[in-house]
Amino acid sequence: MRKMLTEVVYPLAQQDKKPAKKVTWRNMYQHVFKVDPLACLLCGKKLLFAGMNFGLNRKELMARHHDLACLRWR
């Protein structure tokens, strides 16, 4: 046990501490899905996150956003 303390634990405790990277939901989303969740689908500019809607099924979501999605292809 003493050997482990002197060879492993003490040198680790004396190392310079690096600040941890800030982890945000946006960074995690980008890392997993390779898509920026705050990028506008139409122009690519950064969006401001204002909130989430829960409880809508896929049909309801598509109906709410169909007109906006169609603007992209006009």
C-alpha positions, 0 to 999 in steps of 0.5 A: 500500500505504501509503495502504491502511495509513493509511486502513484497517488503522491505524484498525481496529487502534485500535478498541475490541475487543468480546468475542466471543459464546460459541458453543455447540452449543445456540445453534447448534441453536436458530438452525438448527432453531428448537427448543431441544434441551434443552427437555423435550417433555412439560413444557418445562423445561430438561433436563440433557444427559447424553450421546448414543447413536450407531448406532441406526436410526430404528426402534430410537430410536422403540421406545425412546422410544415409551412416553415419547412416548405419555405426552404425549397421555394 
